[in-house]
Amino acid sequence: MKILFLGDIVGVSGCNAIKKHLPKITQEKNIDFVVVNGENAAKEGVGITENIIDELLKSGVDVITTGNHVWDQKETYEYIKSQKRLLRPFNFSSDIPGKGFSIFNSKKNLKVGVLNLMGNVFMKKCNDVFTTAKNFLENNKLKDEYDFLIVDFHAEITSEKMAMGHLFDGFATLVVGTHTHVPTNDARILKNGTAYLTDAGMCGDYNSVIGMNIKNSLNKFFKKDSVKHFPAEGEASLCGIIVESDHANGLANKTESFIYGGDLKNFN
């Protein structure tokens, strides 16, 4: 089983890169299952729309996760009720539409659980994420309901993400952080077999400030003429992680950071 997880898609350039490159990547890398975080995919750089969701799924994405910007495009509040391959954080209030966990079939007809969690530190209010995660693990078991488990932890700080990785170690195939849009250089397999990456980075224009226009971002820091943040529009790089996992136990055999396209010399 080979899993590709891609970090937050940012704006039009990120969406275009997915549509352009993902079919080729999945074929060349023999990818069986693709998860992307799409909460910044709208042209404004926040939220996601019905049309974008449909285009991503047609491009080969299996599941779309989100985070604190999931409702920034109002139509998503209704569309998530019927679109089962779009997740919102599991630790949102239970009366909010959508699901934060579901089980999907891979191309090889294996069952893949995808869990979307959101951190508590410096984030919009949601239920306690560690209590929620602990309760989840008590009620859901790897190789019982699902063959593999992917956890997208949409969170701000590295210590919170690392702690979550260790909580799931041995009980998930992959725990990967999203939200900060900067890829970390710590892809590894934890001691009990779970692949881990603190942040997958973003699918967007890296000649930017976390995907947003440089000039406008600098003006905001200088507290002078600026407008609401808007995405940079250069060619996007796709960033994330590839995990090869063992069907026998659902744990990781191999993992590697993934960066594709865009101005790759910026990563040397």
Residue pairs with C-beta under 8 A, 6 or more apart in sequence:
1 32
1 33
1 106
1 108
1 110
1 147
1 148
1 173
1 244
1 245
1 246
1 247
2 29
2 30
2 31
2 32
2 33
2 242
2 243
2 244
2 245
3 31
3 32
3 33
3 34
3 35
3 112
3 148
3 150
3 173
3 174
3 242
3 243
3 244
3 245
4 25
4 26
4 29
4 31
4 33
4 34
4 35
4 240
4 241
4 242
4 258
5 34
5 35
5 36
5 150
5 152
5 174
5 176
5 200
5 240
5 241
5 242
5 243
6 18
6 34
6 35
6 36
6 37
6 200
6 203
6 238
6 239
6 240
6 258
7 36
7 37
7 178
7 181
7 183
7 199
7 200
7 201
7 202
7 203
7 239
7 240
8 14
8 37
8 38
8 39
8 40
8 67
8 178
8 179
8 181
8 200
8 201
8 202
8 203
8 204
8 211
9 15
9 18
9 36
9 37
9 38
9 40
9 41
9 56
9 202
9 203
9 204
10 40
10 41
10 45
10 181
10 202
10 203
10 204
10 205
10 210
10 211
10 212
10 231
10 236
11 40
11 41
11 42
11 43
11 44
11 45
11 204
11 205
11 211
11 230
11 231
11 232
11 233
12 43
12 231
12 233
13 204
13 205
13 231
13 232
13 233
13 234
13 235
13 236
14 40
14 41
14 202
14 203
14 204
14 205
14 211
14 231
14 236
15 41
15 52
15 55
15 56
16 236
17 203
17 235
17 236
17 237
17 238
17 261
17 262
18 36
18 56
18 59
18 61
18 203
18 238
19 55
19 56
19 59
20 261
21 238
21 260
21 261
22 34
22 59
22 60
22 61
22 238
23 59
23 60
25 31
25 238
25 260
26 34
26 60
29 242
31 242
32 106
32 107
32 108
32 110
33 62
33 104
33 106
33 107
33 112
33 148
33 150
34 60
34 61
34 62
34 63
35 61
35 62
35 63
35 64
35 65
35 114
35 150
35 152
36 56
36 61
36 63
36 64
36 65
36 203
36 240
37 64
37 65
37 66
37 67
37 152
37 154
37 178
37 200
38 48
38 52
38 53
38 56
38 64
38 65
38 66
38 86
39 46
39 47
39 48
39 65
39 66
39 67
39 68
39 69
39 70
39 72
39 154
40 46
40 47
40 48
40 69
40 202
40 204
40 211
40 231
41 47
41 48
41 49
41 52
41 56
42 48
42 49
42 52
42 72
42 73
43 231
44 72
44 230
44 231
45 211
45 212
45 229
45 230
45 231
46 69
46 72
46 73
47 69
47 70
47 71
47 72
47 73
47 76
48 64
48 66
48 70
48 73
48 76
48 86
49 73
49 75
49 76
50 75
50 76
50 79
50 83
53 64
53 79
53 83
53 85
53 86
56 64
57 64
57 85
61 85
62 85
62 104
62 106
62 112
63 85
63 86
63 87
63 102
63 104
63 112
63 114
63 150
64 85
64 86
64 87
65 87
65 114
65 116
65 152
65 154
65 178
66 86
66 87
66 88
66 89
66 116
66 154
67 89
67 116
67 118
67 154
67 178
67 179
68 118
68 123
68 124
68 154
68 179
70 76
70 80
70 88
70 89
71 77
76 86
77 97
78 97
79 86
80 86
80 88
80 97
80 98
81 97
81 98
84 99
84 102
85 104
86 98
87 98
87 99
87 100
87 101
87 102
87 114
87 116
87 152
88 96
88 97
88 98
88 99
88 100
88 116
89 100
89 116
89 117
89 118
89 126
89 154
90 99
90 100
90 101
90 115
90 116
90 117
90 132
90 136
91 100
91 117
91 118
91 126
91 127
91 128
91 129
91 132
92 100
92 118
92 126
92 127
93 126
93 127
100 115
100 116
100 117
101 113
101 114
101 115
101 116
101 136
101 140
102 113
102 114
103 111
103 112
103 113
103 114
103 145
103 146
104 111
104 112
104 113
104 114
105 111
105 112
106 112
106 148
110 147
110 148
110 247
111 145
111 146
111 147
111 148
112 146
112 147
112 148
112 149
112 150
113 140
113 145
113 146
113 148
113 149
113 150
114 149
114 150
114 152
115 136
115 149
115 150
115 151
115 152
115 172
116 152
116 154
117 129
117 132
117 133
117 151
117 152
117 153
117 154
117 155
117 164
118 124
118 126
118 129
118 153
118 154
118 155
119 129
119 153
119 154
119 155
119 156
119 157
119 160
119 161
119 179
120 126
120 128
120 129
120 160
121 155
121 156
121 157
121 160
122 156
122 157
123 155
123 156
129 153
129 155
129 160
129 164
130 163
130 164
130 167
133 164
133 167
133 168
134 167
137 167
137 168
137 171
140 146
140 149
141 171
142 148
142 149
142 171
142 172
142 173
142 249
142 250
142 251
143 249
143 250
146 250
147 247
147 250
148 173
148 245
148 250
149 168
149 171
149 172
149 173
149 174
149 250
150 172
150 173
150 174
150 176
151 164
151 168
151 172
151 174
151 175
151 176
152 176
152 178
153 160
153 161
153 164
153 165
153 175
153 176
153 177
153 178
154 177
154 178
154 179
155 161
155 164
155 177
155 178
155 179
156 179
156 180
158 177
158 184
158 198
158 199
161 177
161 198
161 199
162 196
162 198
164 175
165 175
165 190
165 194
165 196
165 198
166 190
168 175
168 194
169 175
169 190
169 191
169 192
169 193
169 194
169 196
170 190
170 192
170 193
170 194
170 251
171 194
172 194
173 194
173 195
173 243
173 245
173 250
173 251
173 252
174 194
174 195
174 196
174 197
174 241
174 243
174 245
174 252
174 255
175 194
175 195
175 196
175 197
176 195
176 196
176 197
176 199
176 200
176 240
176 241
177 184
177 197
177 198
177 199
177 200
178 199
178 200
179 199
180 199
180 210
181 199
181 201
181 202
181 204
181 210
181 211
182 199
182 201
182 202
182 210
183 199
183 200
183 201
183 202
183 239
183 257
183 259
184 197
184 198
184 199
184 201
185 257
186 196
186 197
186 198
187 195
187 196
187 197
187 241
187 255
187 256
187 257
188 195
188 196
188 197
188 255
189 195
189 196
189 252
189 254
189 255
190 196
192 251
193 249
193 251
193 252
194 251
194 252
195 241
195 243
195 245
195 252
195 255
196 255
197 241
197 255
197 257
200 239
200 240
200 241
201 239
201 240
201 259
202 210
202 211
202 239
203 236
203 237
203 238
203 239
203 240
204 211
204 231
204 232
204 236
204 237
205 211
205 231
205 232
205 233
205 234
205 235
205 236
205 237
205 262
206 236
206 237
206 262
206 263
206 266
206 267
207 214
207 232
207 234
207 263
207 266
208 214
208 217
208 231
208 232
208 234
209 217
209 218
211 231
211 232
212 229
212 230
212 231
212 232
213 229
213 230
213 231
213 232
214 232
216 226
216 227
216 229
216 230
217 229
219 225
219 226
220 226
220 229
234 262
234 263
235 261
235 262
235 263
236 261
236 262
237 259
237 260
237 261
237 262
237 263
237 264
237 266
237 267
238 258
238 259
238 260
238 261
238 262
239 257
239 258
239 259
239 260
240 257
240 258
241 255
241 256
241 257
241 258
242 255
242 256
242 258
243 252
243 254
243 255
244 252
244 253
244 254
244 255
245 251
245 252
245 253
246 252
246 253
259 267
